[in-house]
Amino acid sequence: MQASSTAGKTQASPPTTPPAQSQPRVVIDSVSKDFTVSDRKGSQPLKALDRVSLSINDGEIVALTGLSGCGKTTLLRIIMGLERATSGTVTVGDKVVTGCGFDRGLVFQHAELFPWRTALQNVEFGLEVKGVPKAERRRIAREKLELVGLGAAMDRRPNQLSGGMKQRVGLARALSIEPQVLLMDEPFGALDAQTREGLQLEVLRVHRETGKTIIFVTHDLDEAVLLADRVVLMSPNPGRVDHIFDIPISGPREDLFAIRGLDEFAHTRYEIWRRLMARVHENSEAAHGIDPQGRDRGGDR
Ligand SMILES: Nc1ncnc2c1ncn2[C@@H]1O[C@H](COP(=O)(O)OP(=O)(O)OP(=O)(O)O)[C@@H](O)[C@H]1O
């Protein structure tokens, strides 16, 4: 059983059980993913995910974090339906995921906008695919661009938008199809600190106004603790849920400066970092053929 804790305190209940007052929106049940990787030595199997189980509540914000290669993006892509699990299932609402669907919206690390379309036309794209009539999709696209603070720039093409503005368009595009679940893969990873903070606030505001379930991947522990209700730390080789941290910060999150000053913030961030560092050491020892228990594995040293 995976352990779950608020900062410092281990809880008795397993992490896959959502709090009683809320319905699960996304249920990941024993998901494994095998890839085949090829190099000069030939093809080898690679287990990217190994029996990952996780239940995410309606309206919850969950951050996926962990070392590079632990399967965060693969898991997000499986939830989105862009990748198929080798075994196990993902259920969103009452539907088992078998491919992409309008119940899920994805924000990429780089907004991936069509360069020949304006911000407004880019946001309209998902609605076109959904078959929404022109007047209606224009109205929705305008509304979503206003929601993310881009009302004044909706007629600009991507080459006239800053990196942060492009990400806002990506967010508006994902929201325009009214998904039940918003998935974000390192959405602000490529942005400077100030722009990043502005977008974090935007996400919190959108969440307050829409109550969407949000699952996002981040390497930034500050971002994970600032935004999420729970932080899922994954471990690599193969990708597994290592630990789930409940974030013990209640009330509105919008004052990021004040939240950074809370003991709960510092303590939880430290606990996640400490556990992450333990995995870094284990991995480095494993790479050098050293068993963390002290036995020599006889690797190439
Ligand atoms: N299409 C693919 N074919 C083969 N291997 C893949 C493929 N996609 C991912 N992998 C492998 O699966 C593992 C998990 O990759 P994934 O991108 O999910 O990790 P991650 O935790 O998101 O990494 P990062 O933090 O560096 O973005 C890695 O070892 C990666 O090389």
The ligand as a MOL file (V3000), in Angstrom:
LIG
                    3D

  0  0  0     0  0            999 V3000
M  V30 BEGIN CTAB
M  V30 COUNTS 31 33 0 0 0
M  V30 BEGIN ATOM
M  V30 1 N 7.0490 6.6760 -27.2460 0
M  V30 2 C 7.9820 6.1730 -26.4430 0
M  V30 3 N 8.7480 5.1270 -26.8510 0
M  V30 4 C 9.6710 4.5810 -26.0400 0
M  V30 5 N 9.9120 5.0050 -24.7880 0
M  V30 6 C 9.1890 6.0400 -24.3290 0
M  V30 7 C 8.1930 6.6840 -25.1300 0
M  V30 8 N 7.6270 7.6710 -24.4050 0
M  V30 9 C 8.2520 7.6610 -23.2210 0
M  V30 10 N 9.1820 6.6900 -23.1650 0
M  V30 11 C 10.0350 6.3350 -22.0240 0
M  V30 12 O 9.1690 6.1320 -20.9190 0
M  V30 13 C 9.7650 6.6550 -19.7370 0
M  V30 14 C 8.8240 7.6810 -19.1270 0
M  V30 15 O 8.7910 8.7970 -19.9770 0
M  V30 16 P 7.9440 10.1030 -19.6150 0
M  V30 17 O 8.1460 11.0990 -20.6930 0
M  V30 18 O 6.5690 9.7080 -19.2960 0
M  V30 19 O 8.6780 10.5740 -18.2680 0
M  V30 20 P 8.5490 11.9360 -17.4860 0
M  V30 21 O 8.4730 11.5980 -16.0540 0
M  V30 22 O 7.4350 12.7560 -18.0400 0
M  V30 23 O 9.9440 12.6090 -17.8340 0
M  V30 24 P 10.3750 14.1540 -17.8520 0
M  V30 25 O 10.1990 14.6610 -16.4560 0
M  V30 26 O 11.8130 14.1100 -18.2570 0
M  V30 27 O 9.5000 14.8640 -18.8400 0
M  V30 28 C 11.1010 7.2310 -20.1390 0
M  V30 29 O 12.0980 6.2460 -19.8780 0
M  V30 30 C 10.9680 7.4590 -21.6230 0
M  V30 31 O 12.2090 7.3400 -22.2760 0
M  V30 END ATOM
M  V30 BEGIN BOND
M  V30 1 1 1 2
M  V30 2 1 2 3
M  V30 3 2 2 7
M  V30 4 2 3 4
M  V30 5 1 4 5
M  V30 6 2 5 6
M  V30 7 1 6 7
M  V30 8 1 6 10
M  V30 9 1 7 8
M  V30 10 2 8 9
M  V30 11 1 9 10
M  V30 12 1 10 11
M  V30 13 1 11 12
M  V30 14 1 11 30
M  V30 15 1 12 13
M  V30 16 1 13 14
M  V30 17 1 13 28
M  V30 18 1 14 15
M  V30 19 1 15 16
M  V30 20 2 16 17
M  V30 21 1 16 18
M  V30 22 1 16 19
M  V30 23 1 19 20
M  V30 24 2 20 21
M  V30 25 1 20 22
M  V30 26 1 20 23
M  V30 27 1 23 24
M  V30 28 2 24 25
M  V30 29 1 24 26
M  V30 30 1 24 27
M  V30 31 1 28 29
M  V30 32 1 28 30
M  V30 33 1 30 31
M  V30 END BOND
M  V30 END CTAB
M  END
